[in-house]
Amino acid sequence: MNAAAASKRTLFPNLARAAPLLLLVIAVAAIPAAHPSPNVIRLVFVSLVWVAASAAWNILGGFAGQVSFGFAVFYGLGAYTTAIAYSAGVNRFGSILLGAVVAMLASLLIGLPTFRLTGPYFAIATIGVSEAVRVVMTNLEFTGGASGYRILEKGIFNQLLHFYIALALAAIAVGISMLVRYSKFGLALLAIREDEEAASDLGVNPFRTKLLAHAVGAALTAAAGGVYVGYAAYIYPEGVFAFSISVAILLMPIIGGVGTIWGPVIGAVVYGLVHEELIASFPEFHLLLFGSLLILIILFEPAGVVGLVNKLIRLVRRRS
């Protein structure tokens, strides 16, 4: 009886946490039923890819407090691995999975030395690694070098197929983020963020825990890159390994609310829609906009949009 009661106590909170995600997935999945233009589908697709990458970074940067500027490495590795594997005859989903595995292995190679560093030294190290990988990929012949790599689409291009693959990945990324946040592993990450030495004293292995979080984030980010290249059918190093990609992946959780479940989702949607619309008409204006937005968030609301909404809810409750 006690075991059954305990099971119910853990089951219902989990269902309550998952309900908003399920409702959101259903709502987004219904968008094509309204027969929007291909451009609208494209904008939502891009936003979903960013949701996956943003939620992935948040596992390491938000929950564990390890600010990495190197996630473009995993995004690019996922994109290139998927493209090469798909062109070699591997099916679409197998190619994306292979890209995630390659990124996980790369995360271990990067994490083993860089997680010996802390604070700004870790962040600077990830910048160096990211730039080094970009330069190497620019000079590799089998990846097309600076000219890039093109996928030969097998069959007729199906935009809705790519849309639903991106939706599934975004849902998986947010779902994994939820599972991590409310698990023992998530508590260990939060403990590391608050005080790494105290967490170590309590029995947490900070180095191993950060490596695991890094690997999970890398796999999801690589999958996002793989889903993107399936749609774009063409990639080049300056596009997927660019430092601006790392900054964007970091910026989105900060806009929405770093260290929260829904902050990365909100930030990714804002970034995806605004960035895609502005860059077509004003190629450089989006940099000024997001830079200014980042400064305002840091100065006035470090908790991002989620923090602002929570403050407004508390204000309304006090007045009522």
Number of C-alpha atoms within 10 A of each C-alpha: 6 7 8 8 10 10 11 12 11 10 11 11 11 14 11 10 15 15 12 12 17 13 11 12 15 12 10 15 14 11 13 15 8 7 10 10 9 11 9 14 18 18 18 19 25 23 27 29 27 29 33 31 37 36 38 32 34 29 31 27 26 25 26 25 20 24 19 23 26 30 32 32 31 32 30 32 29 34 32 29 25 33 29 18 18 22 17 11 11 15 12 17 15 14 27 30 19 21 32 31 21 19 30 25 14 18 24 17 12 19 21 14 11 18 21 10 14 14 11 12 12 20 17 18 19 23 18 14 16 23 17 14 18 23 16 11 23 19 14 11 11 10 20 16 16 17 14 18 20 18 19 12 12 9 6 6 11 9 13 14 11 18 23 16 19 27 23 16 20 28 20 16 26 23 18 17 24 21 16 19 20 12 11 11 16 20 17 24 29 20 21 24 19 13 10 20 13 12 19 15 9 11 9 19 16 20 15 13 18 23 21 18 24 28 25 24 31 35 29 32 36 36 35 33 31 32 28 26 24 23 20 11 14 17 25 22 24 18 15 24 28 21 19 15 20 24 15 23 30 27 23 31 32 31 28 29 27 30 24 23 23 22 26 35 26 23 29 30 22 16 24 22 16 16 21 16 14 15 13 9 10 11 12 11 13 18 15 10 13 18 12 11 15 18 12 14 18 13 9 10 18 19 21 25 22 23 17 17 12 12 13 12 11 12 11 10 9 8 6 6
